[in-house]
Amino acid sequence: MSAGEELLRSKGLRVTRPRLAVLDVLAGGGHLEVDEITRRVRERLDSVSTQAVYDVLGALTRAGLSRRIEPAGSAARYEARVGDNHHHVVCRGCGEIADIDCAVGAAPCLDPNTATHGYEVDEAEVTFWGLCPTCRARRDLDE
């Protein structure tokens, strides 16, 4: 049994070729948009619809096997790094996204300093914005 099959079964999900292919694509790393995931899955399978990829991503995200992030002004992206409450830095120039480990201490990284309205907070989502090294170099050349 493959690692992907074990992961799916451990979360009570049926093992299907599209699910295994999406897991494999996500395991390759990065913060991928659905179109890129679909393109890579199609390289592995004879055919798969974009809707099927959306459905798989929804199931994987609900099961905690993938994480959906949606930086402001950007399409949703998916990653395999889950369960550690890490954050992201987004380049304002090219849109590249990189992981940043928890800002302070254990999850949730930030304690709300206001009333939580009865919520039990278990995750903090923080997005840092700036310029990646490549975009900074381009900017510096233009100045």
C-alpha positions as CSV (number, residue, x, y, z in Angstrom):
1,M,0.0,0.0,0.0
2,S,1.4,3.4,-1.0
3,A,1.7,6.4,1.5
4,G,-1.1,8.2,-0.4
5,E,-3.4,5.2,0.0
6,E,-2.6,5.0,3.7
7,L,-3.2,8.8,4.1
8,L,-6.6,8.6,2.4
9,R,-7.7,5.5,4.3
10,S,-6.6,7.0,7.6
11,K,-9.0,9.9,7.0
12,G,-11.8,7.6,5.9
13,L,-11.6,8.6,2.3
14,R,-11.9,6.2,-0.7
15,V,-8.7,5.7,-2.6
16,T,-9.2,6.9,-6.2
17,R,-6.7,7.6,-8.9
18,P,-7.6,11.4,-9.0
19,R,-7.1,11.6,-5.2
20,L,-3.8,9.9,-5.3
21,A,-2.6,12.1,-8.2
22,V,-3.6,15.3,-6.4
23,L,-1.9,14.1,-3.3
24,D,1.2,13.4,-5.3
25,V,1.2,16.8,-6.9
26,L,0.7,18.6,-3.6
27,A,3.5,16.5,-2.0
28,G,5.8,18.1,-4.6
29,G,5.6,21.3,-2.6
30,G,4.6,24.8,-3.3
31,H,1.4,26.8,-3.2
32,L,-0.5,25.8,-6.3
33,E,-3.5,27.2,-8.0
34,V,-6.2,24.8,-9.2
35,D,-5.2,25.2,-12.9
36,E,-1.6,24.2,-12.2
37,I,-2.7,21.2,-10.1
38,T,-5.1,20.2,-12.8
39,R,-2.3,20.4,-15.5
40,R,0.0,18.3,-13.4
41,V,-2.7,15.7,-12.6
42,R,-3.5,15.4,-16.3
43,E,0.2,14.5,-16.9
44,R,-0.3,11.5,-14.6
45,L,-3.8,10.4,-15.6
46,D,-5.5,9.9,-19.0
47,S,-8.1,12.5,-18.3
48,V,-9.6,14.4,-15.3
49,S,-11.9,17.3,-15.3
50,T,-11.2,20.6,-13.5
51,Q,-14.3,20.0,-11.5
52,A,-13.0,16.6,-10.3
53,V,-9.8,18.3,-9.1
54,Y,-11.9,20.9,-7.2
55,D,-13.9,18.1,-5.7
56,V,-10.7,16.2,-4.7
57,L,-9.2,19.4,-3.2
58,G,-12.3,20.0,-1.2
59,A,-12.3,16.5,0.2
60,L,-8.6,16.6,1.0
61,T,-8.9,20.0,2.7
62,R,-11.9,18.9,4.8
63,A,-10.0,15.8,5.8
64,G,-7.0,17.9,6.8
65,L,-4.7,16.5,4.1
66,S,-4.3,19.8,2.3
67,R,-4.6,23.4,3.2
68,R,-6.3,26.1,1.1
69,I,-4.9,29.6,1.3
70,E,-6.4,32.7,-0.3
71,P,-4.1,35.8,-0.1
72,A,-6.0,39.0,-0.8
73,G,-6.3,39.6,-4.5
74,S,-5.1,36.1,-5.4
75,A,-6.8,32.9,-6.5
76,A,-7.1,30.1,-4.0
77,R,-4.0,28.0,-3.7
78,Y,-3.4,24.7,-2.1
79,E,-0.5,23.1,-0.2
80,A,0.3,19.8,1.5
81,R,1.8,21.4,4.6
82,V,-0.9,21.1,7.2
83,G,-1.3,20.9,11.0
84,D,1.5,23.2,12.0
85,N,-0.2,26.6,11.8
86,H,2.6,28.1,9.7
87,H,2.1,31.5,7.9
88,H,2.9,32.8,4.5
89,V,4.8,35.7,2.8
90,V,3.6,36.9,-0.5
91,C,5.6,38.9,-3.1
92,R,3.7,42.0,-4.2
93,G,5.6,41.9,-7.5
94,C,5.3,38.4,-8.8
95,G,2.9,36.8,-6.4
96,E,5.3,34.1,-5.2
97,I,4.3,32.6,-1.9
98,A,6.7,31.1,0.7
99,D,6.1,29.5,4.1
100,I,7.1,31.2,7.3
101,D,7.2,29.2,10.5
102,C,5.0,30.1,13.4
103,A,5.7,33.7,14.5
104,V,5.8,33.1,18.3
105,G,5.5,29.9,20.2
106,A,3.0,27.1,19.6
107,A,-0.4,27.2,17.8
108,P,-2.1,29.4,17.7
109,C,0.8,31.7,17.2
110,L,-1.0,34.8,18.1
111,D,-3.3,35.2,21.1
112,P,-6.2,37.4,20.4
113,N,-6.0,40.4,22.7
114,T,-9.7,41.0,22.5
115,A,-12.7,38.9,23.5
116,T,-13.0,35.8,21.4
117,H,-16.8,35.9,21.6
118,G,-16.8,32.4,23.1
119,Y,-14.7,30.8,20.3
120,E,-12.0,28.4,21.1
121,V,-9.2,29.7,18.9
122,D,-7.0,26.9,17.5
123,E,-5.3,28.6,14.5
124,A,-4.1,32.0,13.5
125,E,-3.7,33.0,9.8
126,V,-1.1,35.6,9.1
127,T,0.0,36.8,5.7
128,F,3.2,38.9,5.4
129,W,3.6,41.0,2.2
130,G,6.7,42.3,0.6
131,L,9.0,41.8,-2.4
132,C,10.9,38.6,-3.1
133,P,14.6,38.8,-3.8
134,T,14.1,38.6,-7.6
135,C,11.6,41.5,-7.6
136,R,13.7,43.5,-5.2
137,A,16.7,43.1,-7.6
138,R,14.5,44.2,-10.5
139,R,13.3,47.2,-8.6
140,D,16.8,48.2,-7.6
141,L,18.0,48.0,-11.2
142,D,15.1,50.3,-12.3
143,E,16.0,52.9,-9.7
